Amino acid sequence: MSSFRAPRESLGVLDADTTAALVEGMADIAIVVDAKGIISDIAYGSDDLAADFSPDWVGQPWLSTVSPETRPSLEALLEDAAQNALTRWRQVTHPTLRGGEIPVQYRALRVSKTGSLVAVGRNLQGMAALQQQLVDAQQALERDYWRFRQVETRYRLLFRMVSEAILIIDAPTQRVVEANPAAGQMLGETPTRVIGRPFPEGFDNESTQAINGLLAGVRAAGRADDVRARLTDSLQEFLVSASLLRQENASFLLVRLSPVIPDTSAAAPMPDAKARYLRVLENAPDCVVITDADGRILTANSTFLSLAEVATEQQARGESLDRWLGRPGVDLNVLMANLRQHTTVRLFATTLRGEYGSTTDVEISAAAVRNGERPYFGFFIRDVGRRLSAEQPTSPEQARWLDQLTDRVGRVPLKELVRESTDTIERLCIEAALKLTGDNRASAAELLGLSRQSLYVKIDRYGIVADQTSESSGPSKK
């Protein structure tokens, strides 16, 4: 800290009025305290701060105006003022009339030989709000981190426990990146020895060509028809399927090896058109679920199993679809009633709950299929969480306010910008509460956590004009 080189020549002898105006202009709150620590005079830099604090401070001990936990800090300030003409900054908190607390940073200057001092304070509400936003952001990151860790743990557990052989292959080099125990057992190696080796390896020539064609088709188009393959030293035949997996800037191939079980039934083969249709439903990006008349699942595609966090279709079969819908006992009953009456339902909004606690916003369309006395229902469930969580567009008024605020950076002190921003946000919140409550001020005050008198004062101060004023009645009925 540096001082004026020649304060008497530069500033002259300031009278009391000039000194008072200077102190009032530089501080959010200025307090004059006598030698006994009693407040003899006080000045506020804004009407908001004056409205938050008690008007009876004059004549009261300064220590009685702060919260008990910050009294030691104020006592240290008074002791420092008794020994030095100018003290360093110390922070205390003052209880407000609304039950909250406002942090204020004080610095005191001894102004007379009798021990009187002037304390100038800075309102730290804006800084406290920024600190709270930083803490909230850090906590949100921490929650996201642990949520991702839990998802990764579930993936690892599922990857190891699934009975089918699964390989994750680097698309450019076509080398194995990960392999589950079932894949190592099927290929006659441990999973650690399979990692890093080229794929396909150990298959006969015809199978190798077929698998290479499958992988090339998946890299080019994202999907390709399954192929049959056989190991060189085994008569066991496998059905090889693959899909493309993108992660950041890398591409991987997810390869599944399923043993082919000879079909001894005499059932007629399914027509190619029907088979392709069923394959599309099975691999559709939306959930497809078929239930009986009681809402119990008969079959479900892999997308539904993924959202519901169910490992296999067998675990979901026979269970009520209501088990995974957002409002148990409500959503499925509404869907079933509409299907029985209208045959189809479109864009029914609800949520889908996973087995491990995840929740996804979804839209459900459904159709009823009459099959004599045993009808069944098809449900098409679309994940709309990303669409719903998109940021709402900024209104022209908000955009104009933000532009005006940023244009004033560098020309207006941060303290004034924060104060003006707080007033604007407070006005927008009051207008939103009045809109939500149908211009009912009593309900709006309850919604905002304010007293009705405080809300009336703020409405008058900001000049807010409601479309309808219904102070004593409930929300307006439309």
N, C-alpha and C positions, 0 to 999 in steps of 0.2 A: 504494500500500500504506500502511496506517495501523497504528500501534502502540497498545498499552495506555497509558492516561494515567497510571495509578499501579499498575504491575504488582506492586510489593512489597506494597502495601496490599491489592490485590485477590487475589493468589495466595499471598501469604506466601512462606516459604522452603520450596521443595519438596525432599523428600529424594530419594535416588537411585531407590528403588523406585517412588515416585510418578512421577518423571520418565520412568523406563523404561516404565511402564504407559501414560503419556500418548503417548509416541513410538510404542510398538507399536500403540496403538489408532488413531492417525491415519495410519499409513503401511502400504502393502502390503509394503514391505521397508524395514528400518532397518539401517544399517551404521555401526559405530564404527571409525574409521580413525586410526592414530597419525600422528605427525609425518612418518614415513618413507613413508606411503602404504600401510602394511600393515594388513589387516583384523584387528582384535582381537576383534570381537564382531559378531553378526548376529542379526536377528529377522525372522520372516516373519509376514505378516498372514493367511495361509491355508496349509493343508496342500498344496494344489495347487501353489502357487508353490514351496514347499519341496521337493516331489517333482521339480520340473522342473530345479532348479539342483543343482550339485554340493555335497555336504556338506563338502568339503575347502576351502572358501573361507577359513576362519579361519587366519591365519598366511600367507596368500598376498597378493601385491601386488594392490591393487584394480584396477590397470590390466590385469592378466592375466585378469580375469574378464569383460571386455567384448570384443566383436568388434573386429578390427583397424581397421575403417573408422570406428569411433566413439571410438577412443582419444583423438584430438585434442579432442573435446568434453569427455571426462572430465579430460584434462590442463588444459583451460581452467577447469574447475570447481575443481580443486585449487589452481590459481594464484589464482583469485578468492577462495577460502576463506583463503588465506594473507594476503590484503590486507584483506578485509572480514570482519566477524563473521558475516554472513548473505549467502549467494550467491543469484543468480537461478536459475531452473529451467533445466536442461540435459538433453537426451535422449540416452541410449545404448541399445545392445542387448546382451543377455547370451545367449551360446549355451546351449542346453538339453541335457540328457542324451539326448534323442530326436533330436538333430540339427537342431532348429529354432532360432529366435531369438525372444526376448521383448523388446519395447521397454519401457524404464522411464525415467521422468522423475525426476531427482534435484534436491534442493536441500540444501545443506550448511550447517551451523552450527558455528562454532568454539566448543568448550566448555571449553578450558583454555589456560593460557598456554604449555604445552609444545607446542602445535600440534595436539592431538587434535581431531577434529571428528566430528560425527554427521551422516550423510546420510540423509534420508528420501526414499523413492521411491514413485512411483505406477505401477501396472501399466497400460500403455496397450494391452493386447491388445484390449479391447473397442473402443477408438477406432480401432485399426488395422483391425479387422474391418469397422467401419462405413466407413472410408475405402476399403477394398478393394471393398466392395459398391458404393460410389459410382463407383469407377473402372470396375467391371464394367458398371454400368448405362450409363455414358457410352459405353463401347465397344460395347455392344449397340445403343444409339441410332445410333452412327456406322455400324455394319454395316447396320442397317435403312435408314438414309438412302441409303447407296451401293447397296443392293439395289433400292430404289425408283427410284433414278436409272437403274440398268441396265434395269429393267423399262420405264421411260418411254422410254429410248432404243430398246429393241426395238419398242415400240409405234409410235414415230414412224417408225422405219425400215419396219416392216410397212405402216403407213398410207400411206407414200409409194410403196412398191414394188408394192402390190397393183394388179392390172390393172382391177378393178371400180371404178366410181365410188361413192364413199362420202362422205356429208355428215353432219355432226353439227349438229343444229338445236336451238335453245333452244325447249323445249316451250311456255311461255306466250306468247312473242312470235312464234314460228315464223320466226325469222331464223337464217341460217346462221352457226354459230360456227366450224366448221372444215370444210375441203374438201381432199381429196387431189388430186394433179395429174390423175388420170384423170377426176375429176368436172369440173374446169375445162375439160379438153379436150372432154368430152362436151357441156358446156353452152356451149362456144364462148367461154370467158373464162379468164383466169388465176385460180388459186386465191385469190390475194389480193383480186381484184375481186369474187369470189363471196361472200366473207365479209362479213357484215353486211346482205346483201340478203334480202328476204323469199322464202320458199319455199312453194309452187311459183311460179316465174316463167319465162316463155318457153314454156309449154305451151299447147296449144289448150284451148278452153273445156271440152270434155268431159273431157280429161285432168286439167285443174285441179280440176274438181269431184270426180273420182275420187280424186285425191291428197289433197285436203282431207278427204274422207270417210275415207280410210285413216288419216291422221294423227289425226283425231278419235277413231276407233275404238281406236287404239293408246293415246292418252292416257286413254281411259276404261277399257279392259279389259287393257291391256298388250300385246296382239297383235291383228292383223287380217289378213285375206286379202290377198295381193298383188294389185296392180292393174296394168293396162297403160296406158301413157301415150305421147304423141307430141309432139315439139316443133312449134311453129307453122311453122317454116321448114325442116322436115326430114321425110322419109318414114320415118326410122328409128323403130322402136317399142321402147319400154323396158318392162321388168318392174320395177315399183317395190315394194320391200318395206321395212318399217320395224319397229323394236322400241324399247321404252322403256328408257332408261338413267337411273338415279338416282345422283347423286353428292352426298353430304352432304344439303343441303336443296334442291338444285336438280334439275330434271328435264330430260332431253335426249332427243331422238329420233335414233336412228341409222338413216339412210336409205341404201338401196343401190339403184343403178340398173344393171340388167343388160340389155344389148342382146338383143332377142328374135331368135333365129335361126330362120328358117322350117324346119319339119320336113317333109322331102320323103319320109320313109319311109312305107310303107304299113301300118305296124303298127297294130293296133287300139288305140283309146284305153283307158287304164287306168280301171277303174271308180272312181267317186267315193269309195266306202268304202275301197278300197285306197290311193288317192291321199292321203286324209286320214290313214290309218294311217302311211304312209311319211313324211308331213309331221310328224306327232307325233314319230316316232323321230328325224327329222333335228333337230328343235328341242327334244328332251328335255334336261332339266337334267343327266341322267346321261350318261356316255359310252356309245355303242353302236358296237361294232366287229364286223364279220363277216369271218371268215378261212376259208381253205381247210383241207384236212386236214393241211397242213404248218405251219399257224399263220401263213401269210402273209396280209396284210390285203387283202381284196377291196373293202371300203367302210367308212367311218367317219364319224360325224356331227361337227358343228362343235364340240361340247363336248369330244370327245376331241382334236381338233386343237388346241384352246385349251390343254388341260392338257399335251399333248405338245409344245407350242410349235412346231407345224408350220404353215406358212403356208397350204398348200392340200392338199386331199385327194389330189391327184396325187402329192405328195411322199411320202405315207404308203402309197399303194397299191403292193402288191408287196413291201413290207418286212415282216419278221417282227415280230409283236407283242412278242416277247421283247426287242426292241431298247429298249423303253420300260419294261419291268417291272423291279422293284427288284432281283431276283436273277437275272441273266442265266444261262440254261442250267438253271435250277431251277424257277422259278414256272410257266413255260409248259409244261414237260414234265409237271409234276404235274397241271396243269389238263387237259391233253390226255389223259393216262392215265385220269383220273377220268371225263372225258366219254365216252371210248370204252367204259368199263365200265358207267357208271351213267346216261349220257345227260345228266344235269344236275349242276351244282355250285352250291352256295349259300354266300355270305358268306366267300369266300376272301380273307384279309387279306394285303396286300402294299403296295408303294409304286409310284408311277408317276413316272418320271424324264423331265423335259422336255429338249428339245434344248439349252437354254441353262443347264442345271444345276439347275433347280428340282426339288424332290422333294415329292410329295403322298401322304399316306396314303390308301389306297383299299380298298374291298371289291369283290370280283368275283363275280358270279353268271353262269353260262354254261349254254348248252343246245346239244346236238348235233342237227342236222337230217339225216336220212338221205335221200340223193338218189342212189340206185343205188350206183354205184362211186365217186361223187364227193361224199362228204358235206361239209358245211360247218358252221361253229361260230359261234354268236352270243355275244358277251361284253357284259355290262352292268356298267359300272365306275362306282362311286359314290365321290365325294370325301368322306371322313370325317375329314379333317384337323382341321376346326373342332371336331367332336365329340370327337376323341381328345385335343385340346389343351386342352379345358376343364379348369378347376381341379378337383382332387379335393376332395370334401367334407371339412371339418375334423372330426376325431374328437371325441367328447364330452370326452375327457381333454385334448386340445389346446385346445379352446374354454374349458374350465374353467381351464386353466393361464393362457391369455391374459387371461381376465377377472380372475383373481387378480393377475396382473402389473400390468395397467393400473389396478386399484383401489389399488395401493400407490404409484402415482406421486404424488409430493408429500409422502408420509409417510416414504419410505425413500430414502436417497441413491442417485443413479444408479449409483454404483460397486457398491453391493450388489445392485441390480437386475440389472446386467449380469453380475455373478458368478453369481447364482442362475440367470439365464437360460442362461448357458453350461453350468452343471451339468445343467440339465434337458435341454438339447439334446444334450449328450454322452450322457446316459442313454438318450434316445430312439434315438440312432444305434446305441448298443450293442445295445439290444433289437431294432432292425431287422436288424442284422447277424446276431445269433443266430437270428432267425427265417428269414432268407434261407439260412443255412448249416445249417439243421436242428439248431440248438443245438450245433454243433461249435465249441468255443471256439478251437481252433487255426486253423480256416478263418476264423472271425470276426475274429481278430486280424490275419490277413493281409489280409482285406478292408478293415479299418479303418486299416491301416498302422501297427499297434502291435505291440510285442513281446508275447508270450504272458504274461509276468510282469506287464507294465503293465495288460493287459486283466483279468487275475485280480484285481489290486488294485482296479481301478475297479468290477468286478462286486461285489466284497465291500463296497466303500464305498457303492455305491448300493443294495445289498441285492437285486440282480437274481437271481431264481430261474428257471432254465431248465426247460422241460418235460422235456427229456432232456439229460443231460450226457454228451458223447462226446468227451472231451478228446484221446484218443489214436486214436480211429477216425475214419473219414470221415463225411460227412453221412448222417443216418439215412435208410434206404430205406423207402419207403412201399409 
